[in-house]
Amino acid sequence: MQLPTVWISPCRRPRSGRKFRALQKKIHAADAAPAAPVIKFRLVIAYDGTGYEGWQVQKTGLGVQQRVEEALQKLFPSAGRVHGSSRTDTGVHALGMVAHVEIPQAEFRMEVRKLALALNAFLPLDIRILTAARARPDFHARFHAAGKQYRYAIWNHPAMNPLLRAQAWHVPQPLNVSAMRRAARVFVGQHDFKSFAANRGYEMETTVRTVTRCELRRSGRNFTVIIEGDGFLYKMCRGIVGTLVQVGQGRFTPDDVQAMLAARDRRLAGMTAPALGLVLWKVFYKKVER
């Protein structure tokens, strides 16, 4: 049996073919219209990571990125996503996080030099925009980064300095500074750092990284480990620092560190230092010819 054909209109049709054709032209024109012009800005951001679940926007918990985006949208409702140069972990701090954001030209009605001040007015006190400047249209804070410097703070005294309780790792035992410095030199160069990184839950394409600087500075009871490289694995800096401290305590030797690198096994390396002492200090970019 043949069923009758029933036509159901999904929406109200124009009253005439002329109006329908005019509506089609309007839709096609909107589709073909160029995107509204935007201005790209490069931000340098500092933050105390104590109260945050890292840089990135989180499904549960609060990320620094979320707070920066909320401040931007109060000034520029159509501002895009803030792209950071790194994904710092829970409790890790930053002094030189670089990020970029695109703001519609029509909404940006202030002098560029006032942008950082305006954003800071809407940010909590533990997040500050240090600088804000116009960037090249093709600049990307993450993909154009050539390297990063991290610094890790250690307070080496039987009693913790209460002024550093959220910014430094308290190591009360005496440390062999000479052994730690010898071990730090072992990390310099291109190595497979699998033994010093935590597992993110997925297979990495490669765990080879190049560390260009790993040194220990001491000023009284303050120790600072400076690590520079072209990129870092998950918790890699903290794995290096934890191992160096255990070298200083006599649990490992500098030669043991060489064997740890060769083993490519996290279970054979030293401990992971706590997050609170780590700071993303600086991000490096290659100079681009204009």
Secondary structure as the mmCIF struct_conf table of DSSP 4:
data_model
#
loop_
_struct_conf.conf_type_id
_struct_conf.id
_struct_conf.beg_label_comp_id
_struct_conf.beg_label_asym_id
_struct_conf.beg_label_seq_id
_struct_conf.end_label_comp_id
_struct_conf.end_label_asym_id
_struct_conf.end_label_seq_id
HELX_LH_PP_P HELX_LH_PP_P1 GLN A 2 THR A 5
BEND BEND1 PRO A 10 CYS A 11
HELX_LH_PP_P HELX_LH_PP_P2 ARG A 12 PRO A 14
BEND BEND2 ARG A 15 SER A 16
HELX_RH_AL_P HELX_RH_AL_P1 GLY A 17 ALA A 32
BEND BEND3 ALA A 33 ALA A 33
HELX_LH_PP_P HELX_LH_PP_P3 PRO A 34 PRO A 37
STRN STRN1 VAL A 38 TYR A 47
HELX_RH_3T_P HELX_RH_3T_P1 GLY A 49 GLY A 51
BEND BEND4 TYR A 52 GLU A 53
BEND BEND5 TRP A 55 GLN A 56
BEND BEND6 LYS A 59 GLY A 61
HELX_RH_AL_P HELX_RH_AL_P2 VAL A 64 LEU A 75
TURN_TY1_P TURN_TY1_P1 PRO A 77 SER A 78
HELX_LH_PP_P HELX_LH_PP_P4 ARG A 81 VAL A 82
STRN STRN2 HIS A 83 GLY A 84
BEND BEND7 SER A 85 SER A 85
HELX_LH_PP_P HELX_LH_PP_P5 THR A 88 ASP A 89
TURN_TY1_P TURN_TY1_P2 THR A 90 GLY A 91
STRN STRN3 HIS A 93 PRO A 104
TURN_TY1_P TURN_TY1_P3 GLN A 105 GLU A 107
BEND BEND8 MET A 110 MET A 110
HELX_RH_3T_P HELX_RH_3T_P2 VAL A 112 LYS A 114
HELX_RH_AL_P HELX_RH_AL_P3 LEU A 115 ASN A 120
TURN_TY1_P TURN_TY1_P4 ALA A 121 PHE A 122
BEND BEND9 LEU A 123 LEU A 123
TURN_TY1_P TURN_TY1_P5 LEU A 125 ASP A 126
STRN STRN4 ILE A 127 ARG A 134
TURN_TY1_P TURN_TY1_P6 PRO A 137 ASP A 138
TURN_TY1_P TURN_TY1_P7 ALA A 141 HIS A 144
STRN STRN5 ALA A 145 TRP A 155
BEND BEND10 HIS A 157 ALA A 159
HELX_RH_3T_P HELX_RH_3T_P3 PRO A 162 LEU A 164
TURN_TY1_P TURN_TY1_P8 ARG A 165 GLN A 167
BEND BEND11 ALA A 168 ALA A 168
STRN STRN6 TRP A 169 HIS A 170
BEND BEND12 GLN A 173 GLN A 173
HELX_RH_AL_P HELX_RH_AL_P4 VAL A 177 VAL A 186
TURN_TY1_P TURN_TY1_P9 PHE A 187 PHE A 187
STRN STRN7 GLY A 189 ASP A 192
HELX_RH_3T_P HELX_RH_3T_P4 LYS A 194 PHE A 196
BEND BEND13 ALA A 197 ALA A 197
BEND BEND14 GLY A 201 TYR A 202
BEND BEND15 GLU A 205 GLU A 205
STRN STRN8 VAL A 208 SER A 219
TURN_TY1_P TURN_TY1_P10 GLY A 220 ARG A 221
STRN STRN9 ASN A 222 GLY A 229
BEND BEND16 ASP A 230 ASP A 230
TURN_TY1_P TURN_TY1_P11 TYR A 234 LYS A 235
HELX_RH_AL_P HELX_RH_AL_P5 MET A 236 GLY A 248
TURN_TY1_P TURN_TY1_P12 GLN A 249 GLY A 250
BEND BEND17 ARG A 251 PHE A 252
HELX_RH_AL_P HELX_RH_AL_P6 PRO A 254 ALA A 263
TURN_TY1_P TURN_TY1_P13 ARG A 264 ARG A 264
HELX_RH_3T_P HELX_RH_3T_P5 ARG A 266 LEU A 268
BEND BEND18 ALA A 269 ALA A 269
HELX_LH_PP_P HELX_LH_PP_P6 MET A 271 PRO A 274
HELX_RH_3T_P HELX_RH_3T_P6 ALA A 275 GLY A 277
STRN STRN10 LEU A 278 TYR A 285
#
